[in-house]
Amino acid sequence: MAKPQKRYVCQACGSVSHRWAGQCSDCSEWNTLVEEANTAVTPFHSKHNLQTGGRAIQLVGLDAEIKLPDRMATGIAELDRALGGGFVEGSATLIGGDPGIGKSTLLLQAAAKMALAGQSVAYVSGEEAADQVRLRARRLGLGNAPVQLAAATSTRDILTTLQTKPPAMLVIDSIQTMHSDLIEGAPGTVSQVRASAQELIRFAKERGTAVVLVGHVTKDGSIAGPRVLEHMVDTVLSFEGERSHQYRILRAIKNRFGGTDEIGVFSMQTEGLAEVGNPSSLFLTHRDDAMTGATVFPALEGTRPVLVEIQALTVRLASGATPRRAVVGWDSGRLAMILAVLEARCGLSFSNAEVYLNIAGGYRVQDPAADLAVAAALISAMSERPVPVDAVAFGEVALSGEIRPVAHGPLRLKEASKLGFERALVPASMTGEKSGMKLSGFKTLASFVDHMMGRG
């Protein structure tokens, strides 16, 4: 009989250690090692031969013709967009987000719409009673949807109940509340989350049920529990947004059945989450007169262009004071790079001025094409020359001062033209594009500064 051994499992990353320590050696988190129940560990012997005793598996050629996986539309176009067309039969999807962001509301709306369309849907809540879920559905106007509700935390009970008649979709809210009796440990621990998820994923693959797991998040916004949970599922969705803002963004972080470059945009209202067909309306400030320090930038999320407003403010300081740089919604390191290029290549000095940069509406921009729009906002704020109201700007700025072309320029111009913009400040290589807009092309940031200053 194997000798029982103690082991300590990190509740943040799932790593295993044979002795307790105050800090995890893998993820550097403090006080996360928890002792698990003693388990019998079978020692490995080199004389074991793994080449015999198993069963032969079938090998399939890479060029074999296979049928594309069937998808189930949810009836919510923005959710289907983020998923790549809908839920895939037999897939496992993990959705995470801050508490109160709307995960349960979105999944309940999707479950109700699918049930009303004739799909069999089961919704199991480990955090709320079935009556609470039913009351929320009535508040959302979905009280007549034939969704099967249950309040349970035992994975064995859930799978036993659904074994004879598996539903088309199963929602587990949330995986941190599930408990498997195959191992010891409290719900929410790494071992329990991993074991419960593994049983539910096996059920999804064997029965063809699309399983959706709701996951808690940590204080830094990442999905709680071991990273192995994200490797086990097929799709990982992140529900982002601020409670103080109306909009929510559903972003695919991982998708084995589609791309991760699409987002779904929702608006939180009293009757639930409403789809936003034109996200640009959320992030643009409607103004008739041009303002200094404000530039419109056509960002790109996957194949969807979103027009956002970049706002800059500069405040001159007395000599000797230390200037401050504050950024909201953009990379502070990239702002420092743009300021350095403006000073070294264009002769503009920001050393005695505080610089504040903000992306309107709480939107976060990671697109390098925003460099030129940020530079335009900074130049406008310093020179007090407003950017024309009907103009957009985009382009990547190199350390040499060159303005480089960016991806999907025609798509950005098409969206800007559709929303009434007539001019665009773009890299020189794009001036030949047919967009119905007046294009002003620039090879270097110095020539762009001259244009903004009215010197050329």
C-alpha angles and dihedrals in degrees: 000000000000117000114248113245131199119236135180121213124203110234092208104050105007097240117152126227130180094217133041121255133173093235129041110241093214106046098016092230117149127237095001100119110105125182115241127205116283112269130191109249117203109219118232119243122197090220090070110110114210094182094080137040097048131096125260116255126214116252119209125200120246090235094053116127111246133176117250113247116267116246131209115216113223097206089243107102095199092052091047089050092055091046093049096250106338140304116324118228111256093013129132118221127189119200122189136179144137119296111276094014092121107264095134092042093053094047092046090052091049092046092050094049092048091048091050088051091058102266120132109240131180122196116195118187123194094180103045137040119252090249091057091053090047091052091051090051091053091049088054092049093249100108093120095057113117095232115150109232130198138165109215141134102189112099091200092054092048095050093043090053094049097038097092097044110020114197125231090243133020122194118199113194100212132359091200090067096052121105129200119200091206090085136025123249141091121281112270097035119123095253094049094046091049095046095045092047091048092054092048093047091050089052090051093052095045098043102032093240119149104231120200118195122196112214131197120233132224126237092271092054100255121128110272122241130038121337086232088076090066089050092051097056127069099226133028118196125188119205107207136183145099124266089226090058127068100223131079128196123209109203129184110226095175130013124170091186100045147000128303095218099088129089136192119218122207136177120218110229136163091266093050135267114345123198118248110215094180109039092178089074089066098052104038124088110224107226135154099202126058116251128204116249096022124113132169115228125191101222121191126223106184104306093337119096116212121190113218133176120239114205125196132183128186124193121193115227134201116263114278096028119121110242120225129223117203124178130184119186098003139073111276091207091057091050089055089051093051091049090050093050091048090053100040100038104026105032096240114140122211095163093106097040134080112233125208121183126186136176106217120240096023092281119154118221122202097159113118088213087078091075095091093045090051091048090050091052092049093048091047092050093049098042094037089229110134123225110241113269092233095052134095127191134204138156140116118261118215125207088251090062093252117141107225128201120256135211124276096011095159091052091053091048092048092054092047092049091049090056093052103265113143105185135048132192104212142153114289092248091067099056091099094061116118105228107132089247132107105254122204110194127201130190098192137026089238091062089047091053090050090052092049091048093049093245097121 
